């Protein structure tokens, strides 16, 4: 399984809204991320579904180190 396939699998979550946000991001932006940004995205995928959805929807602010990645998620 390649890196993108592994990340695609990890983007499948228990919440449909979050699935749509993450897979949309994967399809449109993931390929343009550098190695550090990909690592940050991978770390964000460790966050629980409800918390990650709150971050992506702007209902919660991210830690400073994840701010840029969450802003990219929010932008689509």
PDB file of N, CA, C and O in Angstrom:
ATOM      1  N   UNK A   1       0.845  -1.176   0.000  1.00  0.00           N
ATOM      2  CA  UNK A   1       0.000   0.000   0.000  1.00  0.00           C
ATOM      3  C   UNK A   1       0.888   1.236   0.000  1.00  0.00           C
ATOM      4  O   UNK A   1       1.753   1.379   0.864  1.00  0.00           O
ATOM      5  N   UNK A   2       0.682   2.126  -0.961  1.00  0.00           N
ATOM      6  CA  UNK A   2       1.473   3.337  -1.062  1.00  0.00           C
ATOM      7  C   UNK A   2       1.066   4.369  -0.020  1.00  0.00           C
ATOM      8  O   UNK A   2       0.057   4.219   0.668  1.00  0.00           O
ATOM      9  N   UNK A   3       1.873   5.415   0.078  1.00  0.00           N
ATOM     10  CA  UNK A   3       1.637   6.475   1.060  1.00  0.00           C
ATOM     11  C   UNK A   3       0.262   7.110   0.889  1.00  0.00           C
ATOM     12  O   UNK A   3      -0.468   7.267   1.868  1.00  0.00           O
ATOM     13  N   UNK A   4      -0.097   7.472  -0.315  1.00  0.00           N
ATOM     14  CA  UNK A   4      -1.395   8.119  -0.552  1.00  0.00           C
ATOM     15  C   UNK A   4      -2.534   7.161  -0.246  1.00  0.00           C
ATOM     16  O   UNK A   4      -3.557   7.574   0.302  1.00  0.00           O
ATOM     17  N   UNK A   5      -2.375   5.894  -0.588  1.00  0.00           N
ATOM     18  CA  UNK A   5      -3.413   4.911  -0.279  1.00  0.00           C
ATOM     19  C   UNK A   5      -3.593   4.751   1.229  1.00  0.00           C
ATOM     20  O   UNK A   5      -4.718   4.619   1.713  1.00  0.00           O
ATOM     21  N   UNK A   6      -2.498   4.763   1.961  1.00  0.00           N
ATOM     22  CA  UNK A   6      -2.557   4.656   3.418  1.00  0.00           C
ATOM     23  C   UNK A   6      -3.280   5.864   4.007  1.00  0.00           C
ATOM     24  O   UNK A   6      -4.121   5.717   4.894  1.00  0.00           O
ATOM     25  N   UNK A   7      -2.954   7.049   3.518  1.00  0.00           N
ATOM     26  CA  UNK A   7      -3.597   8.269   4.007  1.00  0.00           C
ATOM     27  C   UNK A   7      -5.075   8.270   3.616  1.00  0.00           C
ATOM     28  O   UNK A   7      -5.923   8.662   4.417  1.00  0.00           O
ATOM     29  N   UNK A   8      -5.386   7.842   2.411  1.00  0.00           N
ATOM     30  CA  UNK A   8      -6.782   7.769   1.967  1.00  0.00           C
ATOM     31  C   UNK A   8      -7.584   6.867   2.914  1.00  0.00           C
ATOM     32  O   UNK A   8      -8.705   7.205   3.295  1.00  0.00           O
ATOM     33  N   UNK A   9      -7.015   5.736   3.288  1.00  0.00           N
ATOM     34  CA  UNK A   9      -7.685   4.824   4.210  1.00  0.00           C
ATOM     35  C   UNK A   9      -7.912   5.495   5.563  1.00  0.00           C
ATOM     36  O   UNK A   9      -8.970   5.329   6.170  1.00  0.00           O
ATOM     37  N   UNK A  10      -6.923   6.249   6.033  1.00  0.00           N
ATOM     38  CA  UNK A  10      -7.036   6.928   7.328  1.00  0.00           C
ATOM     39  C   UNK A  10      -8.023   8.086   7.287  1.00  0.00           C
ATOM     40  O   UNK A  10      -8.513   8.515   8.332  1.00  0.00           O
ATOM     41  N   UNK A  11      -8.321   8.599   6.097  1.00  0.00           N
ATOM     42  CA  UNK A  11      -9.291   9.687   5.952  1.00  0.00           C
ATOM     43  C   UNK A  11     -10.729   9.189   6.053  1.00  0.00           C
ATOM     44  O   UNK A  11     -11.650   9.992   6.199  1.00  0.00           O
ATOM     45  N   UNK A  12     -10.930   7.898   5.978  1.00  0.00           N
ATOM     46  CA  UNK A  12     -12.275   7.334   6.119  1.00  0.00           C
ATOM     47  C   UNK A  12     -12.606   7.296   7.602  1.00  0.00           C
ATOM     48  O   UNK A  12     -11.992   6.556   8.371  1.00  0.00           O
ATOM     49  N   UNK A  13     -13.580   8.099   7.990  1.00  0.00           N
ATOM     50  CA  UNK A  13     -13.896   8.267   9.395  1.00  0.00           C
ATOM     51  C   UNK A  13     -15.331   7.855   9.679  1.00  0.00           C
ATOM     52  O   UNK A  13     -16.051   7.404   8.788  1.00  0.00           O
ATOM     53  N   UNK A  14     -15.737   8.017  10.935  1.00  0.00           N
ATOM     54  CA  UNK A  14     -17.072   7.647  11.348  1.00  0.00           C
ATOM     55  C   UNK A  14     -18.127   8.705  11.092  1.00  0.00           C
ATOM     56  O   UNK A  14     -19.319   8.453  11.274  1.00  0.00           O
ATOM     57  N   UNK A  15     -17.702   9.882  10.675  1.00  0.00           N
ATOM     58  CA  UNK A  15     -18.633  10.974  10.404  1.00  0.00           C
ATOM     59  C   UNK A  15     -18.582  11.338   8.923  1.00  0.00           C
ATOM     60  O   UNK A  15     -17.515  11.659   8.399  1.00  0.00           O
ATOM     61  N   UNK A  16     -19.712  11.291   8.256  1.00  0.00           N
ATOM     62  CA  UNK A  16     -19.760  11.567   6.824  1.00  0.00           C
ATOM     63  C   UNK A  16     -19.197  12.946   6.494  1.00  0.00           C
ATOM     64  O   UNK A  16     -18.447  13.094   5.529  1.00  0.00           O
ATOM     65  N   UNK A  17     -19.551  13.950   7.283  1.00  0.00           N
ATOM     66  CA  UNK A  17     -19.064  15.308   7.017  1.00  0.00           C
ATOM     67  C   UNK A  17     -17.546  15.351   7.035  1.00  0.00           C
ATOM     68  O   UNK A  17     -16.921  15.982   6.183  1.00  0.00           O
ATOM     69  N   UNK A  18     -16.961  14.677   8.011  1.00  0.00           N
ATOM     70  CA  UNK A  18     -15.504  14.647   8.123  1.00  0.00           C
ATOM     71  C   UNK A  18     -14.888  13.862   6.971  1.00  0.00           C
ATOM     72  O   UNK A  18     -13.853  14.260   6.436  1.00  0.00           O
ATOM     73  N   UNK A  19     -15.509  12.760   6.588  1.00  0.00           N
ATOM     74  CA  UNK A  19     -15.048  12.004   5.416  1.00  0.00           C
ATOM     75  C   UNK A  19     -14.969  12.907   4.196  1.00  0.00           C
ATOM     76  O   UNK A  19     -13.975  12.892   3.471  1.00  0.00           O
ATOM     77  N   UNK A  20     -16.007  13.686   3.969  1.00  0.00           N
ATOM     78  CA  UNK A  20     -16.057  14.559   2.793  1.00  0.00           C
ATOM     79  C   UNK A  20     -14.972  15.627   2.835  1.00  0.00           C
ATOM     80  O   UNK A  20     -14.335  15.911   1.820  1.00  0.00           O
ATOM     81  N   UNK A  21     -14.762  16.214   4.000  1.00  0.00           N
ATOM     82  CA  UNK A  21     -13.731  17.244   4.143  1.00  0.00           C
ATOM     83  C   UNK A  21     -12.348  16.646   3.894  1.00  0.00           C
ATOM     84  O   UNK A  21     -11.559  17.193   3.123  1.00  0.00           O
ATOM     85  N   UNK A  22     -12.060  15.527   4.546  1.00  0.00           N
ATOM     86  CA  UNK A  22     -10.721  14.935   4.451  1.00  0.00           C
ATOM     87  C   UNK A  22     -10.438  14.370   3.067  1.00  0.00           C
ATOM     88  O   UNK A  22      -9.347  14.576   2.534  1.00  0.00           O
ATOM     89  N   UNK A  23     -11.385  13.671   2.481  1.00  0.00           N
ATOM     90  CA  UNK A  23     -11.128  13.112   1.152  1.00  0.00           C
ATOM     91  C   UNK A  23     -11.068  14.208   0.101  1.00  0.00           C
ATOM     92  O   UNK A  23     -10.309  14.094  -0.861  1.00  0.00           O
ATOM     93  N   UNK A  24     -11.851  15.268   0.266  1.00  0.00           N
ATOM     94  CA  UNK A  24     -11.750  16.407  -0.646  1.00  0.00           C
ATOM     95  C   UNK A  24     -10.374  17.052  -0.576  1.00  0.00           C
ATOM     96  O   UNK A  24      -9.783  17.391  -1.601  1.00  0.00           O
ATOM     97  N   UNK A  25      -9.867  17.219   0.650  1.00  0.00           N
ATOM     98  CA  UNK A  25      -8.532  17.770   0.845  1.00  0.00           C
ATOM     99  C   UNK A  25      -7.480  16.856   0.216  1.00  0.00           C
ATOM    100  O   UNK A  25      -6.560  17.322  -0.456  1.00  0.00           O
ATOM    101  N   UNK A  26      -7.627  15.576   0.437  1.00  0.00           N
ATOM    102  CA  UNK A  26      -6.684  14.607  -0.113  1.00  0.00           C
ATOM    103  C   UNK A  26      -6.651  14.692  -1.641  1.00  0.00           C
ATOM    104  O   UNK A  26      -5.580  14.652  -2.247  1.00  0.00           O
ATOM    105  N   UNK A  27      -7.803  14.806  -2.245  1.00  0.00           N
ATOM    106  CA  UNK A  27      -7.885  14.839  -3.715  1.00  0.00           C
ATOM    107  C   UNK A  27      -7.358  16.146  -4.315  1.00  0.00           C
ATOM    108  O   UNK A  27      -6.758  16.137  -5.390  1.00  0.00           O
ATOM    109  N   UNK A  28      -7.579  17.269  -3.624  1.00  0.00           N
ATOM    110  CA  UNK A  28      -7.232  18.557  -4.220  1.00  0.00           C
ATOM    111  C   UNK A  28      -5.909  19.145  -3.758  1.00  0.00           C
ATOM    112  O   UNK A  28      -5.269  19.872  -4.518  1.00  0.00           O
ATOM    113  N   UNK A  29      -5.479  18.850  -2.527  1.00  0.00           N
ATOM    114  CA  UNK A  29      -4.306  19.548  -1.993  1.00  0.00           C
ATOM    115  C   UNK A  29      -3.159  18.658  -1.528  1.00  0.00           C
ATOM    116  O   UNK A  29      -2.007  19.091  -1.513  1.00  0.00           O
ATOM    117  N   UNK A  30      -3.458  17.433  -1.153  1.00  0.00           N
ATOM    118  CA  UNK A  30      -2.439  16.584  -0.538  1.00  0.00           C
ATOM    119  C   UNK A  30      -1.202  16.429  -1.422  1.00  0.00           C
ATOM    120  O   UNK A  30      -0.080  16.446  -0.916  1.00  0.00           O
ATOM    121  N   UNK A  31      -1.386  16.281  -2.707  1.00  0.00           N
ATOM    122  CA  UNK A  31      -0.261  16.092  -3.623  1.00  0.00           C
ATOM    123  C   UNK A  31       0.696  17.261  -3.691  1.00  0.00           C
ATOM    124  O   UNK A  31       1.831  17.109  -4.144  1.00  0.00           O
ATOM    125  N   UNK A  32       0.255  18.431  -3.243  1.00  0.00           N
ATOM    126  CA  UNK A  32       1.105  19.626  -3.273  1.00  0.00           C
ATOM    127  C   UNK A  32       1.775  19.929  -1.938  1.00  0.00           C
ATOM    128  O   UNK A  32       2.503  20.914  -1.816  1.00  0.00           O
ATOM    129  N   UNK A  33       1.532  19.086  -0.939  1.00  0.00           N
ATOM    130  CA  UNK A  33       2.131  19.313   0.370  1.00  0.00           C
ATOM    131  C   UNK A  33       3.586  18.865   0.380  1.00  0.00           C
ATOM    132  O   UNK A  33       3.958  17.899  -0.287  1.00  0.00           O
ATOM    133  N   UNK A  34       4.407  19.585   1.152  1.00  0.00           N
ATOM    134  CA  UNK A  34       5.786  19.132   1.322  1.00  0.00           C
ATOM    135  C   UNK A  34       5.811  18.077   2.435  1.00  0.00           C
ATOM    136  O   UNK A  34       4.779  17.790   3.041  1.00  0.00           O
ATOM    137  N   UNK A  35       6.967  17.513   2.697  1.00  0.00           N
ATOM    138  CA  UNK A  35       7.088  16.404   3.658  1.00  0.00           C
ATOM    139  C   UNK A  35       6.641  16.815   5.059  1.00  0.00           C
ATOM    140  O   UNK A  35       5.987  16.030   5.746  1.00  0.00           O
ATOM    141  N   UNK A  36       6.982  18.032   5.498  1.00  0.00           N
ATOM    142  CA  UNK A  36       6.595  18.484   6.829  1.00  0.00           C
ATOM    143  C   UNK A  36       5.077  18.659   6.914  1.00  0.00           C
ATOM    144  O   UNK A  36       4.466  18.291   7.917  1.00  0.00           O
ATOM    145  N   UNK A  37       4.481  19.209   5.883  1.00  0.00           N
ATOM    146  CA  UNK A  37       3.029  19.384   5.867  1.00  0.00           C
ATOM    147  C   UNK A  37       2.314  18.033   5.857  1.00  0.00           C
ATOM    148  O   UNK A  37       1.277  17.871   6.501  1.00  0.00           O
ATOM    149  N   UNK A  38       2.862  17.072   5.132  1.00  0.00           N
ATOM    150  CA  UNK A  38       2.265  15.733   5.118  1.00  0.00           C
ATOM    151  C   UNK A  38       2.347  15.094   6.495  1.00  0.00           C
ATOM    152  O   UNK A  38       1.415  14.410   6.920  1.00  0.00           O
ATOM    153  N   UNK A  39       3.447  15.309   7.191  1.00  0.00           N
ATOM    154  CA  UNK A  39       3.592  14.797   8.551  1.00  0.00           C
ATOM    155  C   UNK A  39       2.555  15.443   9.466  1.00  0.00           C
ATOM    156  O   UNK A  39       1.942  14.759  10.286  1.00  0.00           O
ATOM    157  N   UNK A  40       2.356  16.751   9.331  1.00  0.00           N
ATOM    158  CA  UNK A  40       1.355  17.438  10.151  1.00  0.00           C
ATOM    159  C   UNK A  40      -0.048  16.913   9.862  1.00  0.00           C
ATOM    160  O   UNK A  40      -0.834  16.703  10.786  1.00  0.00           O
ATOM    161  N   UNK A  41      -0.365  16.702   8.598  1.00  0.00           N
ATOM    162  CA  UNK A  41      -1.667  16.152   8.240  1.00  0.00           C
ATOM    163  C   UNK A  41      -1.829  14.772   8.855  1.00  0.00           C
ATOM    164  O   UNK A  41      -2.887  14.445   9.393  1.00  0.00           O
ATOM    165  N   UNK A  42      -0.787  13.967   8.777  1.00  0.00           N
ATOM    166  CA  UNK A  42      -0.812  12.627   9.361  1.00  0.00           C
ATOM    167  C   UNK A  42      -1.067  12.699  10.865  1.00  0.00           C
ATOM    168  O   UNK A  42      -1.823  11.894  11.410  1.00  0.00           O
ATOM    169  N   UNK A  43      -0.437  13.662  11.531  1.00  0.00           N
ATOM    170  CA  UNK A  43      -0.650  13.847  12.963  1.00  0.00           C
ATOM    171  C   UNK A  43      -2.093  14.265  13.249  1.00  0.00           C
ATOM    172  O   UNK A  43      -2.693  13.796  14.217  1.00  0.00           O
ATOM    173  N   UNK A  44      -2.646  15.131  12.427  1.00  0.00           N
ATOM    174  CA  UNK A  44      -4.031  15.551  12.614  1.00  0.00           C
ATOM    175  C   UNK A  44      -4.997  14.378  12.490  1.00  0.00           C
ATOM    176  O   UNK A  44      -6.046  14.361  13.134  1.00  0.00           O
ATOM    177  N   UNK A  45      -4.646  13.407  11.671  1.00  0.00           N
ATOM    178  CA  UNK A  45      -5.512  12.244  11.514  1.00  0.00           C
ATOM    179  C   UNK A  45      -5.565  11.389  12.775  1.00  0.00           C
ATOM    180  O   UNK A  45      -6.391  10.481  12.869  1.00  0.00           O
ATOM    181  N   UNK A  46      -4.695  11.667  13.746  1.00  0.00           N
ATOM    182  CA  UNK A  46      -4.721  10.971  15.035  1.00  0.00           C
ATOM    183  C   UNK A  46      -5.797  11.551  15.960  1.00  0.00           C
ATOM    184  O   UNK A  46      -6.178  10.915  16.943  1.00  0.00           O
ATOM    185  N   UNK A  47      -6.282  12.749  15.651  1.00  0.00           N
ATOM    186  CA  UNK A  47      -7.290  13.423  16.477  1.00  0.00           C
ATOM    187  C   UNK A  47      -8.621  12.698  16.308  1.00  0.00           C
ATOM    188  O   UNK A  47      -8.944  12.234  15.215  1.00  0.00           O
ATOM    189  N   UNK A  48      -9.382  12.602  17.373  1.00  0.00           N
ATOM    190  CA  UNK A  48     -10.690  11.952  17.329  1.00  0.00           C
ATOM    191  C   UNK A  48     -11.628  12.634  16.342  1.00  0.00           C
ATOM    192  O   UNK A  48     -11.473  13.817  16.039  1.00  0.00           O
ATOM    193  N   UNK A  49     -12.588  11.888  15.851  1.00  0.00           N
ATOM    194  CA  UNK A  49     -13.492  12.371  14.813  1.00  0.00           C
ATOM    195  C   UNK A  49     -14.197  13.673  15.179  1.00  0.00           C
ATOM    196  O   UNK A  49     -14.160  14.633  14.409  1.00  0.00           O
ATOM    197  N   UNK A  50     -14.833  13.716  16.335  1.00  0.00           N
ATOM    198  CA  UNK A  50     -15.593  14.912  16.709  1.00  0.00           C
ATOM    199  C   UNK A  50     -14.692  16.129  16.872  1.00  0.00           C
ATOM    200  O   UNK A  50     -15.048  17.227  16.444  1.00  0.00           O
ATOM    201  N   UNK A  51     -13.534  15.942  17.483  1.00  0.00           N
ATOM    202  CA  UNK A  51     -12.599  17.051  17.660  1.00  0.00           C
ATOM    203  C   UNK A  51     -12.049  17.529  16.319  1.00  0.00           C
ATOM    204  O   UNK A  51     -11.920  18.732  16.092  1.00  0.00           O
ATOM    205  N   UNK A  52     -11.728  16.595  15.436  1.00  0.00           N
ATOM    206  CA  UNK A  52     -11.205  16.966  14.125  1.00  0.00           C
ATOM    207  C   UNK A  52     -12.272  17.682  13.301  1.00  0.00           C
ATOM    208  O   UNK A  52     -11.964  18.637  12.587  1.00  0.00           O
ATOM    209  N   UNK A  53     -13.507  17.236  13.392  1.00  0.00           N
ATOM    210  CA  UNK A  53     -14.584  17.929  12.688  1.00  0.00           C
ATOM    211  C   UNK A  53     -14.750  19.340  13.233  1.00  0.00           C
ATOM    212  O   UNK A  53     -14.939  20.280  12.460  1.00  0.00           O
ATOM    213  N   UNK A  54     -14.684  19.503  14.545  1.00  0.00           N
ATOM    214  CA  UNK A  54     -14.770  20.844  15.132  1.00  0.00           C
ATOM    215  C   UNK A  54     -13.648  21.746  14.625  1.00  0.00           C
ATOM    216  O   UNK A  54     -13.880  22.920  14.336  1.00  0.00           O
ATOM    217  N   UNK A  55     -12.442  21.209  14.517  1.00  0.00           N
ATOM    218  CA  UNK A  55     -11.322  21.987  13.978  1.00  0.00           C
ATOM    219  C   UNK A  55     -11.586  22.373  12.533  1.00  0.00           C
ATOM    220  O   UNK A  55     -11.420  23.532  12.155  1.00  0.00           O
ATOM    221  N   UNK A  56     -11.992  21.413  11.734  1.00  0.00           N
ATOM    222  CA  UNK A  56     -12.204  21.653  10.305  1.00  0.00           C
ATOM    223  C   UNK A  56     -13.358  22.626  10.049  1.00  0.00           C
ATOM    224  O   UNK A  56     -13.333  23.372   9.070  1.00  0.00           O
ATOM    225  N   UNK A  57     -14.363  22.620  10.917  1.00  0.00           N
ATOM    226  CA  UNK A  57     -15.526  23.478  10.738  1.00  0.00           C
ATOM    227  C   UNK A  57     -15.346  24.848  11.392  1.00  0.00           C
ATOM    228  O   UNK A  57     -16.222  25.704  11.278  1.00  0.00           O
ATOM    229  N   UNK A  58     -14.225  25.063  12.072  1.00  0.00           N
ATOM    230  CA  UNK A  58     -13.957  26.350  12.706  1.00  0.00           C
ATOM    231  C   UNK A  58     -14.661  26.536  14.036  1.00  0.00           C
ATOM    232  O   UNK A  58     -14.766  27.659  14.531  1.00  0.00           O
ATOM    233  N   UNK A  59     -15.139  25.463  14.613  1.00  0.00           N
ATOM    234  CA  UNK A  59     -15.807  25.555  15.913  1.00  0.00           C
ATOM    235  C   UNK A  59     -14.813  25.463  17.063  1.00  0.00           C
ATOM    236  O   UNK A  59     -15.167  25.646  18.228  1.00  0.00           O
ATOM    237  N   UNK A  60     -13.580  25.178  16.718  1.00  0.00           N
ATOM    238  CA  UNK A  60     -12.504  25.060  17.702  1.00  0.00           C
ATOM    239  C   UNK A  60     -11.217  25.501  17.026  1.00  0.00           C
ATOM    240  O   UNK A  60     -11.000  25.227  15.846  1.00  0.00           O
ATOM    241  N   UNK A  61     -10.373  26.179  17.773  1.00  0.00           N
ATOM    242  CA  UNK A  61      -9.106  26.641  17.220  1.00  0.00           C
ATOM    243  C   UNK A  61      -8.013  25.596  17.451  1.00  0.00           C
ATOM    244  O   UNK A  61      -7.955  24.978  18.514  1.00  0.00           O
ATOM    245  N   UNK A  62      -7.150  25.401  16.455  1.00  0.00           N
ATOM    246  CA  UNK A  62      -6.079  24.406  16.578  1.00  0.00           C
ATOM    247  C   UNK A  62      -4.917  24.906  17.410  1.00  0.00           C
ATOM    248  O   UNK A  62      -4.780  26.101  17.676  1.00  0.00           O
ATOM    249  N   UNK A  63      -4.090  23.969  17.810  1.00  0.00           N
ATOM    250  CA  UNK A  63      -2.815  24.337  18.425  1.00  0.00           C
ATOM    251  C   UNK A  63      -2.033  25.148  17.395  1.00  0.00           C
ATOM    252  O   UNK A  63      -2.201  24.939  16.193  1.00  0.00           O
ATOM    253  N   UNK A  64      -1.181  26.071  17.845  1.00  0.00           N
ATOM    254  CA  UNK A  64      -0.447  26.909  16.898  1.00  0.00           C
ATOM    255  C   UNK A  64       0.322  26.123  15.829  1.00  0.00           C
ATOM    256  O   UNK A  64       0.385  26.561  14.680  1.00  0.00           O
ATOM    257  N   UNK A  65       0.902  24.985  16.178  1.00  0.00           N
ATOM    258  CA  UNK A  65       1.698  24.240  15.199  1.00  0.00           C
ATOM    259  C   UNK A  65       0.842  23.636  14.085  1.00  0.00           C
ATOM    260  O   UNK A  65       1.364  23.302  13.022  1.00  0.00           O
ATOM    261  N   UNK A  66      -0.468  23.491  14.318  1.00  0.00           N
ATOM    262  CA  UNK A  66      -1.360  22.931  13.305  1.00  0.00           C
ATOM    263  C   UNK A  66      -2.215  23.985  12.617  1.00  0.00           C
ATOM    264  O   UNK A  66      -3.040  23.648  11.766  1.00  0.00           O
ATOM    265  N   UNK A  67      -2.036  25.237  12.964  1.00  0.00           N
ATOM    266  CA  UNK A  67      -2.896  26.307  12.450  1.00  0.00           C
ATOM    267  C   UNK A  67      -2.917  26.345  10.920  1.00  0.00           C
ATOM    268  O   UNK A  67      -3.992  26.404  10.323  1.00  0.00           O
ATOM    269  N   UNK A  68      -1.769  26.314  10.290  1.00  0.00           N
ATOM    270  CA  UNK A  68      -1.720  26.411   8.832  1.00  0.00           C
ATOM    271  C   UNK A  68      -2.409  25.205   8.178  1.00  0.00           C
ATOM    272  O   UNK A  68      -3.140  25.365   7.201  1.00  0.00           O
ATOM    273  N   UNK A  69      -2.181  24.024   8.704  1.00  0.00           N
ATOM    274  CA  UNK A  69      -2.792  22.831   8.124  1.00  0.00           C
ATOM    275  C   UNK A  69      -4.305  22.867   8.280  1.00  0.00           C
ATOM    276  O   UNK A  69      -5.031  22.513   7.352  1.00  0.00           O
ATOM    277  N   UNK A  70      -4.785  23.289   9.440  1.00  0.00           N
ATOM    278  CA  UNK A  70      -6.229  23.372   9.657  1.00  0.00           C
ATOM    279  C   UNK A  70      -6.837  24.452   8.768  1.00  0.00           C
ATOM    280  O   UNK A  70      -7.945  24.274   8.263  1.00  0.00           O
ATOM    281  N   UNK A  71      -6.145  25.553   8.567  1.00  0.00           N
ATOM    282  CA  UNK A  71      -6.636  26.578   7.643  1.00  0.00           C
ATOM    283  C   UNK A  71      -6.736  26.031   6.228  1.00  0.00           C
ATOM    284  O   UNK A  71      -7.667  26.369   5.496  1.00  0.00           O
ATOM    285  N   UNK A  72      -5.792  25.196   5.839  1.00  0.00           N
ATOM    286  CA  UNK A  72      -5.855  24.572   4.514  1.00  0.00           C
ATOM    287  C   UNK A  72      -7.043  23.613   4.426  1.00  0.00           C
ATOM    288  O   UNK A  72      -7.708  23.546   3.392  1.00  0.00           O
ATOM    289  N   UNK A  73      -7.310  22.877   5.496  1.00  0.00           N
ATOM    290  CA  UNK A  73      -8.470  21.990   5.529  1.00  0.00           C
ATOM    291  C   UNK A  73      -9.766  22.791   5.375  1.00  0.00           C
ATOM    292  O   UNK A  73     -10.670  22.411   4.631  1.00  0.00           O
ATOM    293  N   UNK A  74      -9.825  23.903   6.099  1.00  0.00           N
ATOM    294  CA  UNK A  74     -11.014  24.737   6.069  1.00  0.00           C
ATOM    295  C   UNK A  74     -11.241  25.355   4.699  1.00  0.00           C
ATOM    296  O   UNK A  74     -12.381  25.546   4.276  1.00  0.00           O
ATOM    297  N   UNK A  75     -10.155  25.665   4.011  1.00  0.00           N
ATOM    298  CA  UNK A  75     -10.268  26.275   2.681  1.00  0.00           C
ATOM    299  C   UNK A  75     -10.687  25.279   1.614  1.00  0.00           C
ATOM    300  O   UNK A  75     -11.177  25.659   0.550  1.00  0.00           O
ATOM    301  N   UNK A  76     -10.489  24.000   1.910  1.00  0.00           N
ATOM    302  CA  UNK A  76     -10.904  22.974   0.956  1.00  0.00           C
ATOM    303  C   UNK A  76      -9.878  22.554   0.041  1.00  0.00           C
ATOM    304  O   UNK A  76     -10.120  21.694  -0.805  1.00  0.00           O
TER     305      UNK A  76
END
